[in-house]
Amino acid sequence: MGELGDKAKGIANEAAGKVKQQSGDPETRAEGHAQERKGEAQNLKGEAKGAMGNKV
């Protein structure tokens, strides 16, 4: 997947994670926290791909 695809998935996961963290259920809040972190990692992966450009 390319830079933009990774960033888009990252943004979507972060947003979904933030919504889940607003839940009254502790298990759902924990899922939301993990999903938000996953999104942040995907964003970083996309940024790294963008920084490397055609070097890969």
Backbone bond lengths (Angstrom), bond angles and torsions (degrees), N, CA, C in turn:
res aa  C-N    CA-C-N  psi(-1)  N-CA   C-N-CA  omega(-1)  CA-C   N-CA-C  phi
1 M - - - 1.436 - - 1.523 107.85 -
2 G 1.305 116.15 145.23 1.446 121.10 -177.24 1.512 113.56 -84.44
3 E 1.314 113.40 179.61 1.462 121.29 -178.12 1.529 112.20 -55.52
4 L 1.321 116.92 -51.07 1.462 120.25 -176.44 1.523 112.13 -66.34
5 G 1.322 116.30 -37.35 1.466 119.96 178.54 1.515 111.65 -63.57
6 D 1.340 116.47 -42.45 1.468 120.32 178.73 1.523 110.80 -64.73
7 K 1.328 115.76 -42.10 1.463 119.29 -179.84 1.534 110.99 -65.23
8 A 1.332 116.62 -41.34 1.470 120.36 179.81 1.523 111.15 -63.24
9 K 1.319 116.91 -44.44 1.467 120.18 178.48 1.522 110.18 -64.62
10 G 1.331 115.81 -38.20 1.458 119.84 179.03 1.514 111.78 -62.39
11 I 1.323 116.59 -45.27 1.466 120.66 179.55 1.526 110.47 -62.49
12 A 1.327 116.20 -42.59 1.469 120.31 179.90 1.529 111.26 -63.44
13 N 1.327 116.82 -42.90 1.467 119.92 179.51 1.524 111.57 -67.14
14 E 1.323 116.61 -39.00 1.459 118.91 177.53 1.527 111.00 -62.01
15 A 1.320 116.57 -45.33 1.464 120.94 -178.98 1.523 111.01 -63.44
16 A 1.330 117.05 -45.74 1.465 120.32 179.64 1.525 110.45 -63.66
17 G 1.312 116.44 -38.86 1.456 120.41 179.00 1.515 112.04 -63.72
18 K 1.337 116.37 -41.01 1.468 120.13 179.22 1.531 111.13 -64.19
19 V 1.323 116.38 -38.33 1.468 119.92 178.24 1.531 109.91 -65.30
20 K 1.311 117.48 -44.53 1.464 120.97 -179.46 1.531 111.58 -62.87
21 Q 1.324 116.51 -31.56 1.462 119.68 -178.97 1.523 112.44 -68.55
22 Q 1.317 117.61 -14.20 1.460 121.81 178.73 1.528 111.98 -85.58
23 S 1.319 116.79 -3.21 1.464 122.12 -177.67 1.536 111.20 -68.73
24 G 1.310 115.15 157.37 1.458 121.11 175.09 1.520 112.34 -83.65
25 D 1.322 116.77 -12.59 1.464 122.30 -178.11 1.532 109.88 -89.06
26 P 1.338 118.47 122.05 1.468 120.97 -178.73 1.531 113.67 -59.06
27 E 1.332 116.20 -35.65 1.463 119.68 -179.81 1.534 110.70 -66.55
28 T 1.307 116.95 -41.23 1.462 121.66 178.66 1.527 110.17 -67.34
29 R 1.330 116.89 -37.78 1.474 119.84 177.25 1.523 110.51 -62.71
30 A 1.332 116.64 -41.12 1.464 120.79 178.89 1.531 110.63 -64.49
31 E 1.331 116.45 -41.40 1.465 120.69 176.19 1.522 110.30 -59.93
32 G 1.322 115.80 -42.39 1.453 120.87 179.79 1.511 112.18 -62.31
33 H 1.310 116.25 -41.36 1.464 120.67 178.56 1.525 110.22 -62.24
34 A 1.317 116.34 -45.46 1.471 120.81 179.70 1.529 110.72 -64.71
35 Q 1.307 116.73 -40.35 1.462 120.15 -178.82 1.530 110.61 -67.57
36 E 1.308 117.15 -36.97 1.466 120.12 177.83 1.529 110.05 -64.93
37 R 1.318 117.24 -41.99 1.476 120.74 178.29 1.526 110.39 -63.92
38 K 1.332 116.91 -39.23 1.464 120.99 177.56 1.530 109.55 -60.56
39 G 1.315 116.84 -42.35 1.455 121.30 178.45 1.517 112.16 -62.55
40 E 1.320 116.13 -40.60 1.460 120.06 178.14 1.531 110.51 -62.99
41 A 1.323 116.45 -40.22 1.467 120.36 178.49 1.531 110.87 -65.26
42 Q 1.323 116.86 -39.89 1.461 120.15 178.38 1.528 110.92 -64.14
43 N 1.324 116.84 -38.82 1.463 120.24 176.94 1.523 110.69 -61.93
44 L 1.322 116.69 -43.91 1.460 120.43 178.96 1.525 111.28 -63.09
45 K 1.314 115.98 -39.40 1.466 120.63 177.99 1.526 109.90 -61.69
46 G 1.331 117.12 -43.56 1.456 121.20 178.14 1.517 112.32 -63.60
47 E 1.331 116.36 -40.99 1.456 120.55 178.48 1.522 110.92 -64.63
48 A 1.328 116.76 -39.39 1.460 120.60 178.69 1.524 110.56 -64.10
49 K 1.315 116.35 -42.60 1.468 119.74 177.93 1.519 110.35 -62.08
50 G 1.319 117.48 -39.77 1.454 121.57 179.59 1.516 111.34 -66.41
51 A 1.335 116.78 -39.00 1.456 120.89 -179.41 1.525 111.29 -68.75
52 M 1.325 116.89 -32.80 1.460 120.61 -178.50 1.521 111.59 -79.64
53 G 1.321 116.74 -23.88 1.453 120.83 177.02 1.506 113.63 54.47
54 N 1.305 116.90 -129.19 1.472 122.15 -176.91 1.519 112.28 -88.79
55 K 1.308 118.12 11.41 1.464 121.70 -179.39 1.513 113.10 -74.52
56 V 1.327 115.77 -14.37 1.478 120.08 -176.84 1.499 109.36 -87.26
